Amino acid sequence: MVNRVTVLGSLNVDNIMQVKRLPLPGETMTMSAKKIAGGGKGANQAIAAARSGAQTAFIGKVGADEQGRLMKGYLEDAKIDATSVTLATEETGQAFILLQENGENSILVLGGANQAITDDDIEAAKEKITTADFLITQFETPIEASITAFKYAKENDVVTILNPAPAKRVPEALLKNVDLIVLNETETELLTEIKIDEEESWHQAAAKLAKMGVKNTIITLGSKGAYYKTTTAEGFIKAFKVATLDTTAAGDTFLGALSSQLHKDLSNIEEAIVFASMASALAVQKLGAIPSIPQLSEVNDALGEANF
């Protein structure tokens, strides 16, 4: 059965600047290359879901500019329903990515049209939410809109997935309607005030999130792997070892791919994480966000070669 996934999120044009390392304060450096590609956490996650086999819809905003047309084109090329991507008076969002030789990146985001999403937009796109199996959102769009969207989702038995990135505090009004939270080490530390290092800290963080109202947690741990804790299962999945070129879309690819495979009752969470981990491992071996996200056949082939 094909999962129906709706993503409420950001659409950004990525300006990728390749540098040997990050500049020091007051230092001027040259960069080895510059590339423009599609991105934004929302777009990345939606395209990852679609390329992994999910029937995907998107709720978002772009500017009336060339970048906006580019981003809608990326969604449509991935066979994503983009009818709820509307025009804003603001310019299309952009991200400025400093990509180091070791594959690590630092990102600055200009929200632009992404910050113009309102409750009226959520109301207009309500059917996209209520008919989905999963609703995903992040924090590159207004939290108020996410609160409204998650409320509609929970009223209609839609599983809600929150990716609290960029890292910030989560209002209780949103947290109470989160079925599954997927977050990295930095986001986990901000939310729980627990330093994420040894395995014991993963358990402590999941327990604290459960006390905050979120019963199901996945903590992505970079090259180490991913820890999960649900109401019925707990475990750790090691990451696949690959040569890393660009980690920009690693987390987004993981989440989108996960949503394409996950059962609504989360009963297959381990298998879904293995699939998502492979999708992410393939993504980090290529440059750029959207261009790096693999197709379903590529993930399945790689899993077969890895004997999964």
Buried (B, 14 or more C-beta within 10 A) or exposed (E): EEBBBBBBBBBBBBBBBBBEEEEEEEEEEEEEEEBEBBBBBBBBBBBBBBBBBBBBBBBBBBBEBEBBEBBBEBBEEBEBBBEBBBBBEBBBBBBBBBBBEEBBBEBEBBBBBBBBBBEEBBEEBBEBBBEBBBBBBBBBBBBBBBBBBBBBBBEEEBBBBBBBBEBEEBEEBBBBBBBBBBBBBEBBBBBBEBEBEEEEBBBBBBBBBBEBBBBBBBBBBBBEBBBBBBEEEBEBBEBBEBEBBBBBBBBBBBBBBBBBBBBEEBEBBBBBBBBBBBBBBBBBBBBBBBBBBBBBEBBBBBBEEEEE
